Amino acid sequence: MRLQYLYLDELKEIPGLDFTEYDSSDPLEIHAFYYNDLRLYQESKLSTARFVKYKDEIVGYFTVSMNAIELDKLGKDEKVKGATPKKYPAMLIGRMGVDKKYRGRGIGSEILLFCRGLAIEASHEIACRYVILHTTEARAHFYRGSGFVKSGNPPRKGIVSMYARTV
Ligand SMILES: CC(C)(COP(=O)(O)OP(=O)(O)OC[C@H]1O[C@@H](n2cnc3c(N)ncnc32)[C@H](O)[C@@H]1OP(=O)(O)O)[C@@H](O)C(=O)NCCC(=O)NCCS
């Protein structure tokens, strides 16, 4: 599938898309964030947004930022022998969404692959050992399919934290 990834300033305006669930709920605020917070987070460098273009349509978005994951949240074999840090550098996928009309075609999985590539690319300049994200149990299957595994101690009840290595 040929997807293109555009920066916020490449578009005149934020395209009208629908990131709600099939029952119109927005439990992880992917839709609300897109309309209310995208620009603020971008301009204040809290996260970088990319729009996802498929054929001639914008069909999704995601945001990423620098972050870190505590060693005790990772699997035992993730510890780097001989290294002292208690946290390892990670890129956080803060939000991601595919418009309702375009779900189930592999676009979300392609975005995850692109994000892992971004982290690998970035790590040539600024080390980045993991890609991390927070989701729900219901969505964990989607991320598992792209090689993410659950980490320990999620930030709150009902949230599942996951990671994938860049190396
Ligand atoms: C989650 C989301 C990004 C997936 O995008 P997508 O383009 O539909 O995903 P894909 O077509 O690549 O799906 C890949 C696999 O994940 C599964 N999957 C997709 N969305 C899922 C969901 N919401 N819950 C559980 N599994 C899901 C698919 O069934 C497919 O499984 P399979 O390989 O066993 O057939 C999209 O459904 C979405 O934007 N949802 C609303 C916003 C949201 O929940 N964002 C994620 C926040 S953590």
The ligand as an SDF file (V2000), in Angstrom:
LIG
                    3D

 48 50  0  0  0  0  0  0  0  0999 V2000
   -7.0030    1.2420   15.7960 C   0  0  0  0  0  0  0  0  0  0  0  0
   -6.9340    1.7210   14.3310 C   0  0  0  0  0  0  0  0  0  0  0  0
   -5.8700    2.8050   14.2200 C   0  0  0  0  0  0  0  0  0  0  0  0
   -6.5970    0.5310   13.4460 C   0  0  0  0  0  0  0  0  0  0  0  0
   -6.4460    0.9720   12.1150 O   0  0  0  0  0  0  0  0  0  0  0  0
   -6.8140    0.0170   10.8800 P   0  0  0  0  0  0  0  0  0  0  0  0
   -6.3040    0.6590    9.6480 O   0  0  0  0  0  0  0  0  0  0  0  0
   -8.2610   -0.2890   10.9210 O   0  0  0  0  0  0  0  0  0  0  0  0
   -5.9850   -1.3050   11.2550 O   0  0  0  0  0  0  0  0  0  0  0  0
   -5.5360   -2.5050   10.3010 P   0  0  0  0  0  0  0  0  0  0  0  0
   -6.4670   -2.6120    9.1430 O   0  0  0  0  0  0  0  0  0  0  0  0
   -4.0860   -2.3640   10.0000 O   0  0  0  0  0  0  0  0  0  0  0  0
   -5.7660   -3.7480   11.2950 O   0  0  0  0  0  0  0  0  0  0  0  0
   -4.7610   -4.6770   11.6230 C   0  0  0  0  0  0  0  0  0  0  0  0
   -5.3100   -5.6960   12.6050 C   0  0  0  0  0  0  0  0  0  0  0  0
   -5.7460   -5.0400   13.8340 O   0  0  0  0  0  0  0  0  0  0  0  0
   -7.1170   -5.3430   14.1020 C   0  0  0  0  0  0  0  0  0  0  0  0
   -7.7650   -4.1450   14.6370 N   0  0  0  0  0  0  0  0  0  0  0  0
   -7.9030   -2.9660   14.0010 C   0  0  0  0  0  0  0  0  0  0  0  0
   -8.5480   -2.0950   14.8010 N   0  0  0  0  0  0  0  0  0  0  0  0
   -8.8240   -2.7330   15.9630 C   0  0  0  0  0  0  0  0  0  0  0  0
   -9.4840   -2.3660   17.1480 C   0  0  0  0  0  0  0  0  0  0  0  0
   -9.9840   -1.1370   17.3270 N   0  0  0  0  0  0  0  0  0  0  0  0
   -9.5900   -3.2890   18.1190 N   0  0  0  0  0  0  0  0  0  0  0  0
   -9.0880   -4.5330   17.9660 C   0  0  0  0  0  0  0  0  0  0  0  0
   -8.4460   -4.9460   16.8480 N   0  0  0  0  0  0  0  0  0  0  0  0
   -8.3240   -4.0600   15.8410 C   0  0  0  0  0  0  0  0  0  0  0  0
   -7.6900   -5.7200   12.7520 C   0  0  0  0  0  0  0  0  0  0  0  0
   -8.8290   -6.5460   12.9220 O   0  0  0  0  0  0  0  0  0  0  0  0
   -6.5490   -6.4440   12.1110 C   0  0  0  0  0  0  0  0  0  0  0  0
   -6.4710   -7.7430   12.6900 O   0  0  0  0  0  0  0  0  0  0  0  0
   -6.0290   -9.0260   11.8410 P   0  0  0  0  0  0  0  0  0  0  0  0
   -4.6300   -8.7220   11.3320 O   0  0  0  0  0  0  0  0  0  0  0  0
   -6.0600  -10.1340   12.8400 O   0  0  0  0  0  0  0  0  0  0  0  0
   -7.0120   -9.1310   10.7460 O   0  0  0  0  0  0  0  0  0  0  0  0
   -8.3150    2.2820   13.8580 C   0  0  0  0  0  0  0  0  0  0  0  0
   -9.3010    1.3060   14.0930 O   0  0  0  0  0  0  0  0  0  0  0  0
   -8.7320    3.5570   14.5620 C   0  0  0  0  0  0  0  0  0  0  0  0
   -8.3210    4.6380   14.1690 O   0  0  0  0  0  0  0  0  0  0  0  0
   -9.5940    3.4710   15.5960 N   0  0  0  0  0  0  0  0  0  0  0  0
  -10.1260    4.6330   16.3140 C   0  0  0  0  0  0  0  0  0  0  0  0
   -9.0390    5.3950   17.0510 C   0  0  0  0  0  0  0  0  0  0  0  0
   -8.1770    4.4730   17.9030 C   0  0  0  0  0  0  0  0  0  0  0  0
   -8.6540    3.6100   18.6280 O   0  0  0  0  0  0  0  0  0  0  0  0
   -6.8560    4.6920   17.8040 N   0  0  0  0  0  0  0  0  0  0  0  0
   -5.8720    3.9140   18.5590 C   0  0  0  0  0  0  0  0  0  0  0  0
   -5.7370    4.4850   19.8960 C   0  0  0  0  0  0  0  0  0  0  0  0
   -4.6570    3.5260   20.9490 S   0  0  0  0  0  0  0  0  0  0  0  0
  1  2  1  0
  2  3  1  0
  2  4  1  0
  2 36  1  0
  4  5  1  0
  5  6  1  0
  6  7  2  0
  6  8  1  0
  6  9  1  0
  9 10  1  0
 10 11  2  0
 10 12  1  0
 10 13  1  0
 13 14  1  0
 14 15  1  0
 15 16  1  0
 15 30  1  0
 16 17  1  0
 17 18  1  0
 17 28  1  0
 18 19  1  0
 18 27  1  0
 19 20  2  0
 20 21  1  0
 21 22  1  0
 21 27  2  0
 22 23  1  0
 22 24  2  0
 24 25  1  0
 25 26  2  0
 26 27  1  0
 28 29  1  0
 28 30  1  0
 30 31  1  0
 31 32  1  0
 32 33  2  0
 32 34  1  0
 32 35  1  0
 36 37  1  0
 36 38  1  0
 38 39  2  0
 38 40  1  0
 40 41  1  0
 41 42  1  0
 42 43  1  0
 43 44  2  0
 43 45  1  0
 45 46  1  0
 46 47  1  0
 47 48  1  0
M  END
$$$$
